[in-house]
Amino acid sequence: MRFEISKVLDAIEGRVCTDPSLARAVVDLAEVIRYQDIDGGRPASLLRLGMVIDALSRELEEDSVQVYAVVHRALLSDADLTSNERMVVRRWADDGLVEVLDNPGDRMLEVADLLGLPVLSRVRFDGLRGRFPWLVEQPGRVVAPVPGAGGPVFIAHVGGGHSPVAGKRSPTGVKLLARQWRCPESGCALFGGGGGGGAFADLAGGADRSPAAQPPPSLRNGVPTCPRHGARLGDGGPRPRTEVLAVRVGGLVRRRFVLSEEQPIVAGRAPEQDGGIMLGQWLNDEARRWISRGHVRFELRVGEVIVTDVSTNGSGIRPGGSMTESDRIPLAPQQSRVLGENDMIELYPGVQIGRAEELPTGAPFTPTSVMAEAPTMAMRLPRP
């Protein structure tokens, strides 16, 4: 049982990050773990975060979604959590995968405002509507996880439907995310040398994390500030340019990844290169035989995505996202091409990579549950 719970906590860890390009919603972790009515279990359980993440994946119809978790400092010593759960939360904090604060509510809305993300919370935030007008103008930006058949579902507090709705990054957020920031506190996991990359092992760089994955600073009296230490941040220069790409297999968006100017990324069945994007877990037998271990290489040069076929069997370009076979442009081994704004590279029929916003889901969706390893006795879902 303990081993099984550790496995699901490790899986949940892969879904928390402070990377502005990968996070799909903001959550208050201390709130989520106490949503006791979701499973009728312990007063506090870290497994509930996984249940809410699964619900978000179903709503967005996208696999491997990640959340930006803001954590009240008291959670690090919360006696309602198991010792293993407290250890896990501390590790997330030390690695910069979550933000640890004394007042997470304000910061949660600030992050949502700067990044244009929805908020998953049961709090109505009535007292903060003046500071964040979108709470009134875009009510669907805040949705509450509530019990549902087979797991949590979301309801909007006031109108706006029942699915999390994303907005646009605020002008201030765009400016802040154009720069790198440095915290004067030694070893700061958010604005030091490491932490925060999140996602999967191939994206979590620890101390070698890309500066492009830095979270947005907090603004205090208009000054960029470290939310954890309260220290004024130094300007470290321009942030590397990035493009968010997504993998679609069988019409389903399976995961996102960030391409920056710093280094190329190889995608394939099981790339050997550091930071490679492994597709093998989603491929059928024929696709595994066709797609090379390292099949295509992506580079970002002067704002353009360059894709190079490094496979044995070749690939194809779907210009403008067209799935008409006569429009497909062959890409031979060692051949390169600029990936246009709506273009996709097709490694094998049904296996495409392109810019994330241009790859909508186009098939009935069954997400890969982050709770797949959870022991049945650790959670009791409401019956349909």
Beta strands, then each sheet from edge to edge (+ up, - down):
strand 1: 23-28
strand 2: 66-72
strand 3: 99-101
strand 4: 119-120
strand 5: 142-146
strand 6: 153-156
strand 7: 179-182
strand 8: 218-220
strand 9: 223-225
strand 10: 234-238
strand 11: 242-249
strand 12: 252-260
strand 13: 265-268
strand 14: 277-278
strand 15: 296-301
strand 16: 304-309
strand 17: 315-318
strand 18: 329-331
strand 19: 336-338
strand 20: 344-348
strand 21: 351-355
sheet 1: 3+ 2+ 1+ 4+ 5+ 6-
sheet 2: 7+ 10-
sheet 3: 8+ 9-
sheet 4: 12+ 11- 21+ 20- 17+ 18-
sheet 5: 14+ 13+ 15- 16+ 19-
end
